[in-house]
């Protein structure tokens, strides 16, 4: 799947088809021309890096409205640590019967091609001199998006991952100006998105890569 991004794999660890917090997954890095694939932990603050006094938290998604302010993401945002998260699908719940039951749906592109989601990455130094990587995905409000606003509970704010169009991959990866990076925050055209029921397996997951 990462072959679609013309991004040679630098790391060798394998990753599962579906991933959740702290799972390994590929991310695409680049300088605006050349790209490469690294393997990183899903969630920009892995649970093993969390200070003991801090309660368990999820850093799988960063809201674009506050990404420059939140401690978990602001440094990477200011430094332009932008990446693409290659996906085949992502998953959201569709609630039915007045929000009493829900069915997990997988969401992808109508043409079935892999796509790149906007993300941030971070490096973590280990005592032995090696470096681990982690990442988060960026999300934005989707209340008015005729496709993404059908997911989650009726009274909840609707959110969506940000799919970067293929023609803009290198521009996104090479961007180092936080304000310029905001120009990429657009919801994907609903006509090019599809979904179908995909009841969750025993353990909940979020991305298919």
Legacy VTK file of the C-alpha trace (Angstrom):
# vtk DataFile Version 3.0
C-alpha trace
ASCII
DATASET POLYDATA
POINTS 209 float
0.000 0.000 0.000
2.798 2.459 0.804
4.140 1.865 -2.709
1.390 4.227 -3.878
3.281 7.058 -2.167
6.630 6.311 -3.860
8.178 6.301 -0.404
10.832 3.647 0.333
10.455 2.013 3.743
13.322 3.029 6.051
12.262 0.897 9.031
11.655 -2.823 8.786
9.098 -3.599 11.547
5.824 -4.967 10.255
2.499 -3.407 11.164
-1.003 -4.897 11.487
-3.728 -4.229 8.931
-5.832 -2.318 11.461
-4.289 -0.168 14.150
-5.289 1.483 17.402
-3.426 3.500 20.032
0.215 2.406 20.555
0.157 0.078 17.539
2.937 0.479 14.983
1.915 1.972 11.643
3.636 3.563 8.630
3.884 7.314 8.155
5.189 9.190 5.124
7.783 11.940 5.611
9.313 14.220 3.003
11.019 17.485 2.182
8.709 18.582 -0.598
10.306 16.361 -3.262
11.636 12.998 -1.987
9.494 10.893 0.361
10.235 7.988 2.653
8.264 5.732 4.991
8.968 5.366 8.691
7.239 3.126 11.208
5.798 4.972 14.217
3.559 4.405 17.216
-0.043 5.593 16.823
-0.657 8.369 19.350
1.918 11.150 19.587
2.425 10.462 23.317
2.793 6.673 23.621
1.500 5.264 26.877
4.995 4.052 27.804
6.237 7.672 27.530
3.485 9.109 29.695
4.691 10.497 33.053
3.487 8.309 35.958
1.425 11.114 37.474
-0.496 11.747 34.238
-3.670 9.754 33.735
-4.122 7.622 30.640
-4.953 9.796 27.654
-5.520 9.482 23.933
-3.333 11.472 21.558
-4.366 9.686 18.377
-6.122 12.787 17.020
-5.225 16.479 17.278
-7.861 19.136 16.692
-6.722 21.763 14.176
-8.442 24.446 16.227
-6.079 23.875 19.184
-3.074 22.032 17.730
-0.838 25.075 18.221
-1.840 25.415 21.876
-1.967 21.906 23.322
1.209 20.777 25.037
1.138 17.360 23.386
1.241 18.783 19.855
2.319 22.446 19.832
6.097 21.942 19.467
5.726 19.573 16.517
3.202 21.928 14.938
5.504 24.964 15.274
8.445 22.998 13.862
6.522 21.766 10.834
6.787 18.074 11.719
4.140 17.186 9.146
3.482 13.714 7.813
0.976 11.696 5.834
-0.676 8.664 7.382
-1.354 6.203 4.541
-4.744 4.511 4.830
-7.092 2.283 2.949
-9.994 3.047 5.311
-10.756 4.666 8.612
-13.643 3.787 10.898
-16.460 5.748 12.520
-19.678 4.749 14.326
-23.065 5.389 12.749
-25.718 5.609 15.453
-29.216 4.293 14.833
-32.528 4.071 16.655
-32.277 7.446 18.373
-28.651 6.927 19.371
-29.301 3.635 21.168
-27.196 1.356 18.934
-24.392 1.935 16.506
-22.709 0.133 13.636
-19.057 0.654 12.841
-18.571 1.849 9.252
-15.399 1.841 7.218
-14.781 4.955 5.164
-12.616 5.210 2.084
-12.319 6.697 -1.360
-14.827 5.823 -4.053
-12.072 4.677 -6.417
-10.638 2.306 -3.802
-7.168 3.872 -3.813
-5.045 4.429 -0.714
-5.088 7.969 0.626
-2.965 10.159 2.882
-4.268 11.721 6.096
-2.650 14.855 7.519
-0.604 14.146 10.631
2.208 15.232 12.943
5.207 13.166 14.035
7.589 13.158 16.976
10.897 11.499 17.853
11.697 9.945 21.237
15.286 9.207 22.302
16.099 5.925 24.041
18.909 5.321 26.569
20.722 3.086 24.058
20.922 5.897 21.507
18.133 4.633 19.263
15.137 6.749 18.364
11.450 5.812 18.334
8.784 7.707 16.436
5.132 8.445 17.127
2.368 10.264 15.289
-1.080 11.781 15.530
-3.728 12.628 12.946
-5.281 16.045 12.454
-9.057 16.476 12.572
-11.448 19.327 11.831
-15.112 20.156 12.322
-17.441 18.400 9.870
-20.864 19.543 11.074
-21.733 20.828 7.597
-20.104 18.050 5.578
-22.919 16.013 3.970
-20.936 12.772 4.194
-18.992 12.942 7.468
-21.834 14.507 9.452
-23.766 11.214 9.432
-21.371 9.611 11.941
-21.274 9.784 15.743
-24.214 10.622 18.002
-26.795 13.101 16.763
-25.909 15.728 19.394
-22.124 15.299 19.185
-19.867 17.583 17.224
-19.000 15.970 13.894
-15.267 15.626 13.193
-13.269 14.337 10.253
-9.737 13.332 9.444
-8.157 15.588 6.835
-7.419 13.755 3.598
-4.644 15.497 1.638
-5.260 15.228 -2.145
-2.523 13.353 -3.994
-1.550 16.439 -5.993
-0.741 18.212 -2.695
1.261 15.485 -0.943
4.682 17.026 -1.534
3.512 20.567 -0.780
2.111 19.381 2.566
5.194 17.358 3.484
7.517 20.221 2.604
5.568 22.928 4.429
7.358 24.335 7.493
5.182 27.380 8.157
2.321 26.658 10.601
0.055 29.339 9.171
0.665 28.181 5.616
-0.033 24.616 6.720
-3.551 25.667 7.699
-4.343 26.282 4.033
-4.406 22.480 3.588
-7.231 22.061 6.089
-10.124 21.216 3.793
-12.729 18.484 4.023
-12.575 15.954 1.215
-15.348 16.213 -1.426
-18.214 13.930 -0.341
-18.805 12.724 -3.904
-15.447 10.918 -3.777
-16.012 9.165 -0.441
-17.843 5.927 0.342
-18.703 3.960 3.468
-20.122 0.569 4.336
-20.929 -1.319 7.539
-17.914 -3.016 9.083
-18.800 -4.410 12.533
-15.784 -4.094 14.768
-13.681 -7.120 15.660
-13.205 -8.235 19.242
-10.707 -5.453 19.938
-11.634 -1.979 18.715
-9.457 -0.519 15.977
-9.496 2.697 13.985
-7.377 2.650 10.812
-6.839 0.140 8.038
-3.430 0.578 6.482
LINES 1 210
209 0 1 2 3 4 5 6 7 8 9 10 11 12 13 14 15 16 17 18 19 20 21 22 23 24 25 26 27 28 29 30 31 32 33 34 35 36 37 38 39 40 41 42 43 44 45 46 47 48 49 50 51 52 53 54 55 56 57 58 59 60 61 62 63 64 65 66 67 68 69 70 71 72 73 74 75 76 77 78 79 80 81 82 83 84 85 86 87 88 89 90 91 92 93 94 95 96 97 98 99 100 101 102 103 104 105 106 107 108 109 110 111 112 113 114 115 116 117 118 119 120 121 122 123 124 125 126 127 128 129 130 131 132 133 134 135 136 137 138 139 140 141 142 143 144 145 146 147 148 149 150 151 152 153 154 155 156 157 158 159 160 161 162 163 164 165 166 167 168 169 170 171 172 173 174 175 176 177 178 179 180 181 182 183 184 185 186 187 188 189 190 191 192 193 194 195 196 197 198 199 200 201 202 203 204 205 206 207 208
